[in-house]
Amino acid sequence: MLKTRDLHEVPVLFELMSHPEVFPYVRHKAYSVDEFYFMTKKMMEDEENGKLISRTILDEYQQPIGTINLFDIEDNFGFLATWIGKPYFGKGYNKPAKENFFDELFFSNQIEGIFMKVRRTNTRSLKAALKLPYVALANTTYPEVYQKVNKTEDIYDLFVITKEHYLPYKQFASVESASTGEEVS
């Protein structure tokens, strides 16, 4: 479902990112394939230096369909940025991709919290965030971060996922799946 980024996937991801229903919501925009190659290479270097964590989201055929990233890592907290290509909207890729990524961040890396800044006009992302049972609105609980993301204009809601809230969810999901015989992602 997730893999480390590599330059071979750039043309496919650029095409998916360029769609008018995706592009406005991508954090780091590229306006050409060459620019996307450069940006991907830079992200790979930044990951080696501990500045971010970036993965490619794959479909069931191991084809790239989007990216999921943790940017601006500071004091074991970072900002989540995810996008999935238009042909894959509504097909159930978002939640498992996020949970696989969160597992990696919380259990393999030393991340304690993940912020999501969501533009209030981005109803697709707001709905996706609110579907996750371990997400909390953080506008008032992290006022300094909320002020930082709304520096010039009050246009974002701030959400947070903490390891403290995510762990009980994963434990409950494991118990629930064991009782029903289903596999847990």
N, C-alpha and C positions, 0 to 999 in steps of 0.2 A: 504493500500500500504506500510506503514512503521509501525514498532512497536519497542518498547524498546527491547534491547537485553535480551535473557534469555538462560540459560544453556541447556534447552530441545532441542534447534535447532542446537546445536553444531555438532552432527554427520552428519546431512544433509549438513550443511554449509561447514564442513571440506571436505566432498566428492566433493562438487562443486568447492571449492577453490583449490583442489589438481590437477585439470585438467591442462595439460601442456600449454594450451592456456590462462589460467587464472593465475596460480601460479606465473609466473615470474613478474607479474604486481601488485601483492598484497603487500601492504606496510609492514604489520606485518605477516610474514610467520610462519606457524606451520608445523612441519614435522610429527606429530602424532596427533591422536584424543586427547590424554591426554594433549599434549602441547596446543592444541586449546582450550580445557576446561579451562586450567590455564590462557591462554591469555584472553579469554572471561571474566572470573571472574575478572581478574585484570582490564580490560576495564570498567566493570560495577562499580567497586570500584572507578576508576579514574573519571568516570562520576559523581558519588555521590560527589566527591571532586572538581568538576568544572574544571577538567583538559582536558576533551574531551566530545564530544557528539557523541553517536553511536546508529545507528538504523539498524534493519534488514529490508531488502526489501522483500516484499511478492508479490506473483503472485495473480491472481484473485481468486484462491482457498485457499488463506491464507497460502500458503506454502512458506517457506524461499527460496529465490533464490540468495541472495547476501547481502552485507552490504554497508552502507554509513556512513561515519564518519567525524567529524571535530576534528583534532588533533592539538596539540601545540598551544592552545588558549592563546594569549597574546595581551593585549591592544585591546580587542574586535575583533581581527582578528585570523583566524586559517587556517589550511591546510586541504583541502578536500581529502578524499581517498574513492574511490568507486570501488567495483567489483561486477560483476554479473556472475553467472555460465554459462558455455558454452551452455547448452541446451536453454538458454534464450537470447542468442545473437541475435540482429536484430529483436526482437519481440516488440519493443516499450516500454520497461520498464525503460530505462535509464533516459529519459527526465522527465517523471512524478515523478519518485523517487527523482530526484534532486530538482525539483520544490517544492514538498511536504517538503523536508528537508530544502530548502532555506526559505520557508514560516515559518517553525518552528524557524529557526535560527534568521531570521530578525525580526519577529513579536512577538515571544514568548520569545526569549532570547535577549540579548543585543549585538548581533554580528553585526559589521559594515562592515566587509569584509571577503571574503573567497578566499584564494589562492589555485590555482591548479598548482602543478608542474607536468609536463608531459614529460616523456622521449621522446626525438625526434624520437626514433625508434619505439615508440608505436603508430602506425598509427591509430589504432582503437580509442584510447583515444583522440588523436589530432583531429580526425574528429568529435568525440562526443563533444568535447569542442567548436570547431568552429561552430557547429550547434546552439549553445545557443546564442540568440541575445543580451543577457545582459552581455556577457563575453568580457573582454578586454585583449589583450596581455599586460603583465606588465613587460617585460624584461627591459624597459627603465624608466617606471614610478615608479617602486619600485626597484631601483638599489641595495639597501642594501639587500633586500630579495633575489633578483636574484643572487647576489654574494654568499649569504649564502647557497642557494640550489645547487650552482655549485662550491662549495668550492674546490674540487680537480680536477674536470674536467667539461668542458662546455657541458653537455649532456641533460639538461632540458630547456624547455621553461616554463616561468612563466605566468600564467593567473590570473586575479582577477575578482571577482564579488563583487561589492559594493552594499550596501543597496540603495545608491543614484541612481544606474543604474537599479537595480532590481525592485524597486517600480514603476517607470513609465511603465515598461514592464507589470507588474501585472495589473496596472490600465488600460492599453490599451487592454490587454487580456480580462479583465472583460467587458469593453465597447464593444469590438468586439463580444464576446460571447452573450451579451445581445441583440445585433442587429441581430444576426443569430439564437438566441434561443438555443445555445449550452451551455452545462454546463462547467464551468471552474474548473480545479483541484486545 
